[in-house]
Amino acid sequence: MPLCSYLAATLGWPSIFYCFGTVGLIWCTIWMMVVKDSPQEDPRITDSELKYITESLKDVETNKPAKIPWKSFVTSMPVWAITVSHFSENWGFYTMLTQLPKYMKNVLNFDMKDTGFMSALPYLAMCIMTQFSGQFADWFLVRGILNTTQVRKVFNCSAFIAQTVFMLGATYWLSPVGTTFCLTMAVGLGAFAWAGFSINHLDIAPQYAGILMGFGNTFATVPGIVSPILTGYMVTDETNVVEWRIVFYVSSGIYLFGSLFYGVFASGELQPWAVESTPLKSSGTRSKNYEPTSYVNKSFQQSDEAYS
């Protein structure tokens, strides 16, 4: 965002597309040169890494499921809990991503270059918090403080509630420092929600996790389309803070709904329709209270013991 603001202010808005288009081509070229189809083909992998990966894969069913249980997907409330949470998180994320620069420029009177930097702060905060949220969730699991379902619900729901509070706070604390702080927290705390719903597919149906992520992300992409359009209808005067409050109210309401829905219907347990092709074995426990009930728990336990 800071770079985009600088490019737009100095070279014009088309330069943004030229710059990032070029970066995309460079990244694609490097990807084709570096990434391999299997660990065995990677010339940079160490012997210990190769051994760990190949031994871990021994416990995973190699045959692809002959039939994808779509009916079970669409009738499973835990699946919809993940999908609704993904949608809710993305609504606030995309709303801020597309509208925050305009809000800061027209309501808080930030300069164009300053707007880019300040708009990037929430996503920088999310990047930093993401590095800790997953580790924190695993800490609760390994020590048997919470089971999988509890960890997913606590992290997801508490993050959404906190995001709701800070999103509402941003509509009334109308100062550069106050608004920036509230919006930074509102977006950044989403990292803890990702430690809830985004890994939940592996808990409930590990062999269908990729398909479930694609299923949920299809719905979760809708906010990126609908939110900017809806904001355009709600905000006809971009300097009117009252109209902008409606945008924040909508995002807060969706966060709150996502928290309630996930809190009621989410699960960290392997679902009955996903049991058949999940023959993973447990390799022991770390504590008396820690009883792995999901693919994630077992995999984490195995990797933790491998390095202990």
C-alpha positions as CSV (number, residue, x, y, z in Angstrom):
1,M,0.0,0.0,0.0
2,P,2.7,2.6,0.8
3,L,4.4,1.7,-2.5
4,C,1.1,2.0,-4.4
5,S,0.5,5.4,-2.9
6,Y,4.0,6.6,-3.9
7,L,3.7,5.3,-7.4
8,A,0.2,6.8,-7.9
9,A,1.4,10.2,-6.6
10,T,4.6,10.3,-8.6
11,L,4.1,8.2,-11.8
12,G,0.3,7.9,-12.0
13,W,-2.0,5.0,-11.2
14,P,-1.2,2.9,-14.3
15,S,2.4,2.5,-12.9
16,I,0.9,0.4,-10.0
17,F,-0.3,-2.3,-12.5
18,Y,3.0,-2.3,-14.5
19,C,5.0,-2.6,-11.3
20,F,3.1,-5.5,-9.7
21,G,2.5,-7.2,-13.1
22,T,6.3,-7.3,-13.6
23,V,6.8,-8.7,-10.1
24,G,4.3,-11.4,-10.8
25,L,6.1,-12.5,-13.9
26,I,9.4,-12.6,-12.0
27,W,7.9,-14.6,-9.2
28,C,6.3,-17.1,-11.7
29,T,9.7,-17.6,-13.4
30,I,11.4,-18.3,-10.1
31,W,8.6,-20.7,-9.0
32,M,9.0,-22.7,-12.2
33,M,12.8,-23.0,-11.6
34,V,12.7,-23.7,-7.9
35,V,9.6,-25.8,-7.1
36,K,9.6,-29.5,-7.7
37,D,6.9,-32.2,-8.0
38,S,8.2,-34.2,-5.0
39,P,10.7,-34.0,-2.1
40,Q,12.9,-36.5,-3.8
41,E,13.4,-34.1,-6.8
42,D,14.5,-31.2,-4.7
43,P,18.3,-30.8,-4.9
44,R,18.3,-28.5,-1.8
45,I,16.5,-30.7,0.6
46,T,18.5,-32.2,3.5
47,D,18.6,-35.9,4.3
48,S,16.9,-35.3,7.6
49,E,14.1,-33.2,6.0
50,L,13.6,-35.9,3.3
51,K,13.4,-38.6,5.9
52,Y,10.9,-36.7,8.0
53,I,8.6,-36.0,5.1
54,T,8.7,-39.5,3.6
55,E,8.1,-41.2,7.0
56,S,5.3,-38.8,7.8
57,L,3.6,-39.7,4.5
58,K,3.6,-43.4,5.4
59,D,0.6,-42.8,7.7
60,V,-1.4,-41.1,5.1
61,E,-3.8,-43.0,2.8
62,T,-2.3,-42.6,-0.6
63,N,-5.3,-43.7,-2.6
64,K,-7.6,-40.8,-3.5
65,P,-11.2,-41.2,-2.3
66,A,-13.2,-42.7,-5.1
67,K,-16.2,-40.6,-4.4
68,I,-16.4,-37.1,-2.9
69,P,-19.3,-36.9,-0.4
70,W,-20.8,-33.6,-1.6
71,K,-24.1,-34.3,0.1
72,S,-22.3,-34.7,3.4
73,F,-20.4,-31.5,2.8
74,V,-23.5,-29.4,2.3
75,T,-25.5,-31.0,5.1
76,S,-22.6,-30.8,7.7
77,M,-23.0,-27.9,10.1
78,P,-19.3,-28.0,11.0
79,V,-18.5,-27.4,7.3
80,W,-20.9,-24.5,7.2
81,A,-19.4,-23.1,10.4
82,I,-16.0,-23.0,8.8
83,T,-17.5,-21.5,5.6
84,V,-19.4,-18.8,7.4
85,S,-16.4,-17.9,9.5
86,H,-14.2,-17.6,6.4
87,F,-16.8,-15.4,4.7
88,S,-17.1,-13.2,7.9
89,E,-13.4,-12.8,8.2
90,N,-13.0,-11.9,4.5
91,W,-15.8,-9.4,4.6
92,G,-14.0,-7.2,7.1
93,F,-10.6,-7.9,5.4
94,Y,-11.7,-6.9,1.9
95,T,-13.8,-4.0,3.1
96,M,-10.8,-2.5,4.8
97,L,-8.5,-3.4,2.0
98,T,-10.6,-1.6,-0.6
99,Q,-12.1,1.2,1.4
100,L,-9.6,2.2,4.1
101,P,-7.4,4.5,1.9
102,K,-10.6,6.4,0.9
103,Y,-11.8,6.6,4.5
104,M,-8.4,7.9,5.7
105,K,-8.1,10.4,2.9
106,N,-11.6,11.8,2.9
107,V,-12.7,11.6,6.5
108,L,-9.4,11.8,8.4
109,N,-7.7,14.1,5.8
110,F,-4.6,12.1,5.4
111,D,-2.2,12.9,2.6
112,M,-2.1,10.4,-0.3
113,K,1.4,9.2,0.6
114,D,0.6,9.0,4.3
115,T,-2.7,7.1,3.5
116,G,-0.8,4.3,1.8
117,F,1.5,3.8,4.8
118,M,-1.2,4.0,7.4
119,S,-3.5,1.7,5.4
120,A,-0.8,-0.9,5.4
121,L,-0.4,-1.0,9.2
122,P,-3.4,-3.3,9.8
123,Y,-2.1,-5.9,7.4
124,L,1.4,-5.6,8.9
125,A,-0.1,-6.2,12.3
126,M,-1.9,-9.3,10.9
127,C,1.3,-10.6,9.4
128,I,3.1,-10.3,12.7
129,M,0.2,-11.8,14.8
130,T,-0.1,-14.7,12.4
131,Q,3.3,-15.9,13.3
132,F,2.2,-16.4,16.9
133,S,-1.4,-17.3,16.7
134,G,-0.8,-20.9,15.4
135,Q,2.0,-21.5,17.9
136,F,-0.3,-20.3,20.7
137,A,-3.1,-22.6,19.6
138,D,-0.7,-25.6,19.4
139,W,0.6,-24.7,22.9
140,F,-2.9,-25.3,24.3
141,L,-3.3,-28.5,22.4
142,V,0.0,-30.1,23.3
143,R,-0.4,-29.4,27.0
144,G,-3.9,-30.7,27.1
145,I,-5.3,-27.4,28.4
146,L,-8.0,-27.4,25.7
147,N,-9.2,-30.0,23.3
148,T,-9.3,-29.3,19.5
149,T,-12.9,-28.1,19.4
150,Q,-12.3,-25.7,22.3
151,V,-9.2,-24.3,20.8
152,R,-10.8,-23.6,17.4
153,K,-13.9,-22.0,19.0
154,V,-11.9,-19.9,21.5
155,F,-9.5,-18.5,19.0
156,N,-12.1,-18.0,16.3
157,C,-14.9,-16.5,18.4
158,S,-12.7,-14.3,20.6
159,A,-11.0,-12.9,17.6
160,F,-14.3,-12.1,15.9
161,I,-15.7,-10.4,19.1
162,A,-12.6,-8.4,19.5
163,Q,-12.7,-7.4,15.8
164,T,-16.3,-6.3,16.3
165,V,-15.4,-4.1,19.3
166,F,-12.5,-2.4,17.5
167,M,-14.4,-2.0,14.3
168,L,-17.1,-0.1,16.2
169,G,-14.5,1.9,18.1
170,A,-13.1,3.1,14.8
171,T,-16.4,4.8,13.9
172,Y,-16.4,7.0,17.0
173,W,-12.7,7.5,17.9
174,L,-12.3,10.0,15.1
175,S,-8.6,11.0,15.4
176,P,-5.7,9.8,13.2
177,V,-4.2,7.9,16.1
178,G,-7.4,6.5,17.5
179,T,-8.9,5.4,14.2
180,T,-5.6,3.9,13.0
181,F,-5.2,2.0,16.3
182,C,-8.7,0.6,16.2
183,L,-8.6,-0.5,12.6
184,T,-5.1,-2.0,13.0
185,M,-6.4,-4.1,15.8
186,A,-9.7,-4.9,14.0
187,V,-7.8,-6.4,11.0
188,G,-4.7,-7.7,12.9
189,L,-6.6,-9.8,15.4
190,G,-8.0,-11.7,12.4
191,A,-4.8,-13.7,12.7
192,F,-6.2,-15.5,15.7
193,A,-9.4,-16.3,13.8
194,W,-7.3,-18.0,11.1
195,A,-5.8,-20.2,13.8
196,G,-9.4,-21.4,14.3
197,F,-11.4,-21.9,11.1
198,S,-8.6,-22.1,8.5
199,I,-7.1,-25.3,10.0
200,N,-10.4,-26.8,11.0
201,H,-10.8,-28.6,7.7
202,L,-8.0,-30.9,8.7
203,D,-9.7,-31.6,12.0
204,I,-13.1,-32.7,10.6
205,A,-12.1,-34.4,7.3
206,P,-8.3,-34.5,6.6
207,Q,-8.6,-36.4,3.3
208,Y,-11.0,-33.8,2.0
209,A,-9.3,-30.7,3.5
210,G,-8.3,-29.3,0.1
211,I,-11.7,-29.7,-1.3
212,L,-13.3,-28.2,1.7
213,M,-11.0,-25.2,1.6
214,G,-11.9,-24.7,-2.1
215,F,-15.6,-25.0,-1.2
216,G,-15.4,-22.5,1.6
217,N,-13.1,-20.1,-0.2
218,T,-15.6,-19.9,-3.1
219,F,-18.1,-18.3,-0.7
220,A,-15.4,-16.4,1.1
221,T,-14.4,-14.7,-2.2
222,V,-17.9,-13.1,-2.5
223,P,-17.1,-10.3,0.0
224,G,-14.3,-9.1,-2.3
225,I,-17.0,-8.6,-5.0
226,V,-20.0,-7.5,-3.0
227,S,-18.4,-5.4,-0.3
228,P,-17.1,-2.6,-2.6
229,I,-20.3,-2.5,-4.5
230,L,-22.4,-2.3,-1.3
231,T,-20.1,0.4,0.1
232,G,-20.7,2.4,-3.0
233,Y,-24.4,2.4,-2.3
234,M,-24.0,3.2,1.4
235,V,-21.5,6.0,1.0
236,T,-22.6,8.6,-1.5
237,D,-20.6,11.4,0.2
238,E,-17.1,10.1,1.0
239,T,-16.5,12.9,3.5
240,N,-19.7,12.0,5.5
241,V,-18.6,10.0,8.6
242,V,-22.2,9.1,9.3
243,E,-22.4,7.2,6.0
244,W,-19.1,5.5,6.7
245,R,-20.4,4.3,10.1
246,I,-22.9,2.2,8.3
247,V,-20.1,0.4,6.5
248,F,-18.4,-0.4,9.8
249,Y,-21.7,-1.4,11.4
250,V,-22.3,-4.0,8.6
251,S,-18.7,-5.4,9.0
252,S,-19.2,-5.5,12.8
253,G,-22.5,-7.3,12.4
254,I,-21.0,-9.9,10.1
255,Y,-18.1,-10.5,12.5
256,L,-20.6,-11.0,15.3
257,F,-22.8,-13.3,13.3
258,G,-19.7,-15.4,12.3
259,S,-18.7,-15.7,15.9
260,L,-22.1,-16.9,17.0
261,F,-22.5,-19.3,14.2
262,Y,-19.1,-20.8,14.6
263,G,-19.5,-21.0,18.4
264,V,-22.6,-23.0,18.1
265,F,-21.9,-25.3,15.1
266,A,-18.1,-25.7,14.8
267,S,-16.4,-29.0,15.8
268,G,-12.8,-30.2,16.1
269,E,-13.8,-33.8,15.8
270,L,-13.4,-36.1,12.8
271,Q,-16.8,-36.3,11.1
272,P,-18.6,-39.7,10.6
273,W,-18.7,-39.3,6.8
274,A,-14.9,-38.7,6.8
275,V,-13.8,-41.7,9.0
276,E,-13.5,-44.4,6.3
277,S,-10.3,-43.3,4.6
278,T,-8.4,-41.8,7.6
279,P,-6.2,-44.6,8.9
280,L,-3.8,-42.3,10.7
281,K,-2.0,-43.8,13.7
282,S,-1.1,-42.0,16.9
283,S,2.5,-42.3,18.2
284,G,1.9,-41.6,21.8
285,T,1.1,-38.7,24.0
286,R,2.9,-35.8,25.5
287,S,0.8,-35.5,28.6
288,K,-1.8,-37.4,30.5
289,N,-4.5,-35.0,29.6
290,Y,-3.7,-34.7,25.9
291,E,-5.7,-37.1,23.8
292,P,-5.4,-36.3,20.1
293,T,-8.8,-36.4,18.4
294,S,-8.0,-35.1,15.0
295,Y,-5.5,-35.4,12.2
296,V,-3.9,-32.1,13.2
297,N,-3.4,-33.2,16.8
298,K,-1.8,-36.5,15.7
299,S,0.4,-34.9,13.1
300,F,1.5,-32.2,15.5
301,Q,2.2,-34.8,18.1
302,Q,4.3,-36.9,15.7
303,S,6.4,-33.9,14.5
304,D,6.9,-32.7,18.0
305,E,8.2,-36.1,19.1
306,A,10.4,-36.3,16.0
307,Y,12.3,-33.2,17.0
308,S,12.4,-33.9,20.8
